[in-house]
Amino acid sequence: MRQTDPARYYEALGRTLAALRESQVLNGAHSLDWWPGLGGTTWEVEWQEGPYAHEAVDALLRAVSDEEGPARHPLHGLVREGDADPDRHYAHLVVRDVPVTLRALTPVGGREVLRRMAQPLG
């Protein structure tokens, strides 16, 4: 995909990252990283100490489907859940026909992220 349609390939990554940021799905996580997978046919996106992968996909898809949701603009009509079953560490999206794997390294879950963010500093 990267060689045959690079604009769509990179657009899929940009739209995914914009939606993750605008929806605040990964707030509280750290070490966000991404790279081309499978020889440039997929994107791999990962983070640490954040929500489980399936929680991130569920929240992102809810934000996209909400008429006033923050992630609606970058992904509405351009994203669907991938075919593979999600779990704690991996979940899959397809953005503009480009597979995107979301990977949670050392996930703590959405509830724990919210609890940590609510704690006073110091």
C-alpha positions in Angstrom: 0.0 0.0 0.0 2.8 2.5 0.9 4.3 2.0 -2.5 1.1 1.8 -4.6 -0.9 4.5 -2.9 1.3 6.4 -0.5 -1.1 9.4 -0.1 -3.9 7.1 1.1 -1.5 5.1 3.3 -0.2 8.2 5.1 -3.6 9.8 5.2 -4.9 6.7 7.2 -2.2 7.2 9.8 -2.8 11.0 10.0 -6.6 10.5 10.4 -6.0 7.8 13.0 -3.6 9.9 15.1 -5.9 13.0 14.8 -8.9 11.0 16.0 -6.9 9.5 18.9 -5.8 13.0 20.0 -9.2 14.7 19.4 -11.2 12.0 21.2 -8.6 12.0 24.1 -8.8 8.2 24.1 -5.1 7.9 25.1 -5.0 10.7 27.6 -2.9 9.4 30.6 -1.0 7.0 28.4 2.6 7.6 27.4 5.2 6.6 24.9 2.9 6.7 21.9 4.7 5.4 18.8 3.8 4.2 15.3 5.5 2.6 12.4 4.7 0.9 9.1 3.9 -2.8 9.4 4.0 -5.8 7.1 6.3 -4.2 4.6 4.2 -1.0 4.3 0.7 -2.5 4.1 -0.4 -1.7 7.6 0.2 0.8 10.4 1.1 -0.2 14.0 0.3 2.2 16.8 1.2 1.5 20.4 1.3 3.1 23.8 2.1 2.3 27.4 0.3 2.6 30.7 -3.0 3.5 29.1 -6.3 1.8 28.2 -6.6 -1.7 27.0 -6.6 -1.8 23.2 -10.3 -2.9 23.0 -11.2 0.0 25.2 -9.4 2.4 23.0 -11.1 1.1 19.8 -14.5 1.1 21.5 -14.1 4.7 22.7 -12.7 5.9 19.4 -15.6 4.3 17.4 -18.1 5.9 19.8 -16.5 9.3 19.4 -16.6 8.8 15.6 -20.3 7.8 15.5 -21.4 10.7 17.8 -22.7 13.5 15.7 -20.9 16.0 17.9 -18.0 13.7 18.8 -14.5 15.1 18.6 -13.2 12.3 16.4 -16.1 12.5 13.9 -14.4 14.7 11.4 -11.1 12.8 10.9 -12.7 9.3 10.6 -16.5 9.5 10.0 -17.4 7.1 7.2 -13.7 6.1 6.8 -13.2 3.6 9.6 -14.5 0.3 10.6 -13.4 -2.3 13.2 -11.0 -4.9 11.9 -11.8 -8.5 11.5 -9.5 -9.9 14.2 -10.9 -10.3 17.7 -9.6 -7.6 20.1 -8.0 -8.3 23.4 -6.2 -6.5 26.2 -3.2 -5.8 24.0 -4.3 -5.7 20.4 -7.3 -4.2 18.5 -7.7 -3.6 14.9 -9.2 -0.8 12.7 -9.4 -0.3 9.0 -9.0 3.3 7.9 -9.5 4.1 4.2 -8.9 0.4 3.5 -5.5 0.5 5.4 -5.3 -1.9 8.4 -4.3 -0.2 11.6 -3.3 -2.3 14.7 -3.6 -0.6 18.0 -1.3 -2.2 20.7 -1.4 -1.5 24.4 1.9 -2.2 26.0 1.6 -2.7 29.8 -2.0 -1.5 29.8 -3.6 -0.5 33.0 -7.2 0.0 31.8 -9.4 3.0 31.3 -10.6 3.1 34.9 -7.1 3.2 36.3 -6.1 5.9 33.8 -9.0 8.0 35.0 -8.1 7.4 38.6 -4.5 8.4 38.1 -5.5 11.5 36.2 -7.9 12.5 39.0 -5.2 12.3 41.7 -3.7 15.6 42.8 -0.1 16.2 41.8 2.6 15.9 44.5 
